[in-house]
Amino acid sequence: MAITSARAYTGLTADAEPTSEGTSGTITIGQGLTVTTLTGATQAVVLAIEVDSTYTAVINLSTLVPTLTGAGVNQVETATAAGTITASGNATVIVTGDDITGSPLTVSVAVVNADTAATWAGKVRTALGAVSAITSLYTVGGASTSITLTRILDRYNDSTLNISLGNGTCTGITAAPTSVGTTAGINPATCRRVSGATYAGEDFEGVDFPNVLNYYGFQIRGSAGPGSATVASNSGFSDSMSASELIEKFTSDATSSIQTLDPTSGTLTITGTGGYVKLIVTLVFDE
């Protein structure tokens, strides 16, 4: 899919309020919006790349095919029941999670006098297994006194995930407001077209790119996550960034490429350094 009129928009401004004696008002300083035409660019791709600590996404700068290193890990949270019910009623279970609809969710579980911890823990597992907001994301499990939530899909660790156990209208439960993170979730290394779920050197329409001849511009923008990553090419470019940062380089010269990206034998390597981070990578080039 060919492109036309490739452009880069740049600018950096700030409002300043003079404080010297006899001055007033507000002035704007810096460079306003500048438009640079990337003459000769015929193709572009936008990639969403996710890495976690030590994981990598290596983009072949000739074929644009990614090599990903780092498997995902499913998060597991465990609550442990304690105490025998001494008066029938309802136990109160509160489940919290960053993407659980309605979080924190309060679930009332009917228990009866003399239920042991293992018995009422089983009732809690059954009750949580009937809540679609939970089971759409987690598998409810455990045995005896344990109650577990296991993430169905591997993704970054949710530090807010929690299962709180306590008395509601019943008595006898030893309150356990904080559960234990048994296994931390880790997002797998991924590289996707912004337009699709997969990516293997394909354009917006899913057609394979020919080999790249020259790069005219690239932008890497931190998009999500609490972590950080290093971005490096084997042509000498290197930087580190988090979800709040932006890297951008471009050229208006149709006869030269971005020297930090080598389309003949180069690679662009993104390595997770501080937990999960998502980067949006835009590449503009010809073929």
N, C-alpha and C positions, 0 to 999 in steps of 0.2 A: 504494500500500500504506500504509494508515493505521497510525499508532503510538499507543500509550497509555502513560501513566505515565512520561513523559520526566523524567529525573533527572540532576542533576549531583552528583558526589561530590568533595569537596575536603578537604584537610588538609595540615598541614605540622608535623612533630614532630621532636624530637631527644632523645637520651638525654644527660643531664649527670651527671657525677660530681664532687660537691663536693670541693674540695681545702683548704678553710679548716680551721684547727685545730679539732678536736672534732667534725668532720662525717665521715660515711661513707655508703655506699650509692649508689644511682643513682636519679635522678628524671627524669621525662619533662617536657619543656617544649614549648610550642607549642600549636597547635590540632589536635585529633584529627579523625577523619573526620566530615564534616558532609554531610548529604543535603539537597539543595534540589530541590523539585519544580518543573519548568518548566511551569507551568500554561498551557494553551492550545496547546502545541506538538502538532502533528498529523502531522508528517513529519520524516524524518531521512535523511541520506545520509552515507556514509563514502567518501572519495576517496583514492586513492594517486596522488600527483603527483610526477613526477621532472623535474628540470631540471639542466642543466649550466651552466657559465659563460656569461653573457649570454643564455641561453635563458629563455623566459617561458611561463607558463600563466596566462591571464586568465579568471577565472570570472565570467560575467554573473550578478549576484546576484538578478536577477529570474527569468530562465529556467533558471539553473544550467547553461547550455551553456558549455563551455570553448573558448577559442581558444588554440592552441598555436603557438609560434614556435621553431624550432630543429630542424634535421634531424640524424640520427645519422651518425656516421662509423665505418667499419669499421677496427678496429685492424690494423696490419701490423707484423710483426717479421721482421727479416732477419739471417741468419747468412751469413758468407762463408767458403768453404772455401779453404785454402791448403796447399801442400805436395804432393809426389808420393810415393806409397806406395813404401817401400823394402823392406818385408817384409810378406808376406801375413798376414792375420789379421782381426780385427774392430775397426772403429772404434767408439768409444763416444759416443753422442749422448744428452744429457740435456735433456729438455724440462720446463720449469716453468711453471705457470700457476695462478692462484688458484681456478679451478673445473675444472681438468683432473683427472679421477678418477685417484688414485694418484700425483699430482704430489709430488715430481719423478719423472718417468718416464725410466728408462734403456733405450735401444734400442741393441742391438748390430747393426752393419751389416758384412756380409762384404765385404772389399776384397782386391785382389790386387796383387802387386808391379807397379810401373810405372803403376798407375792415376794419372792426372793429377788435379789438384784438381777440374776440371770433371767428370771421369768419376766419381770417388767421391762428389761432391756429388749427382750424379744418382741414385746408389744410396741415398744418405741420403734423398732426396725420396721414392723408391719405398718405402723401409722405413717412413718416418713416415706415408705414405699408407695403410699397412696397419694402423695402430693406431687402433682405433675411438674410444678415449678422446680422441684428438686430432682425428680427422676429424669427430666429432660436433659440434665447436665451431669448427674452423678448416679452411680449404682450404689444402692443402700445395701450394706452387708455387715459382717461381724458374726461372732458366735459367743455364747455364754454371756458375759457381762459387757462385751465390747460392741460398740455401734460405730460403723464406719461409713464414710462417704468416699467413693473412688471416682475421680473425674473420668467421664466416658471418653473424651477427646484429650489428647495431650496438648498442653498449652503452658504458658508461664504460670508461676506459682501465685495463687491468691492468698496473700498474707492475712486477709480479713476472714477467711473461711473459719467457721466455728460452730460447734454443737454444744449448746448449754443445756444442762439437765438440772431440774429442780422440782420442788413441790409446788403444786398448784392448789387444788382443794384437798389433796391427799397429804398424808404425813409419812415420814419414815425414810424418804430419799435423802441421802447425803448430797447436798448441793455441789454441783461440779460446773461452774459457770464457764470454764475454759477447757476446750478440748486440746488434743495434741496433734501437731502436724507430723504424721507418721512418715510420709514420703513427700518431698517437695516436688511440685510440678515444674517441668522444664519444657519450654516451647521448642519444637524441632526447628532446625534451620530450614527456611523456606525461601523460595523466590517465585513470585507470581506476577503475571501481567496485571496491571490495575484493572484491565478489562476482563480478566478471566481467573480461573482457579489454578491453572498450571502455567509453566513457562519452560520452553526448550528452544530458545533462539527464534521465537515467533513474533510476528508483528501483531497489531491490534486485532486483525482478522484471523489470527491463527495460522498465517502463512510463514514458512521459514524465510529468514533473512539470508541474502547472499553475504559473502564476506565483506567486512567493513574496509573501506579505503582510507578515509580520513574522519577524524572527529572535529566537530565545530563547536560543541558545547556540552557541558554536563553540569547537572545540579544534583546534590545529595542533601536531602532534608530530613531531619529527625522528626518522626511522626508520632510515636507512641512508646510507652514503656518507661520504667524507672532506671533502666540500665544505660550502658554506653558501648561504643564500638570504635575500633580503629579502622580507618579506610586507607588503603595503600595500593599503588600500582607498582609494577616492577620497572617502571620508567623513572621512578624517583619521587612521585607524589606520595605524601603521607600526612594524615591528620587524625585526630580523635574527635568524637562528637557524641552528644547525647540527644535526647528527643527534642531539645529546645534550640538546636543549632542548625546552621545552613552552610553548605559549601557550594560555590558556583564558579565556573570558569567557562569562557567562550571566546571565539575569535570571529572577526568579520572578514578575514582574509580567505578568499576562496581557494588559494593555492597552498595553504598551510593547515596543519591539523593542531589540535591541542597536544602539545608535546608531552604532557604528563600522562596521556593515554596512548599507548602504542598499538595500532590496529594490526600490526604484522605478527607479533609474537607475544603481545602483552597480556596481562591479567589485571583485574581489579579485585582486590581481596578485602572483604569485610569480615572482621573478627569481633565477636562479642567479648567484652572485657569486664562488665560490671552488672550482669543480669540481663533480662530481656530488653531488647530495643527493636523498634521497627523503623526502617529507613525507606524513603521514597527516592528512587534513583531515576533521573531523566537523562537520556543520552540522545544527542542529535548528531547525525553523521551522513556520509554518502557511501555509495557502494560501487 
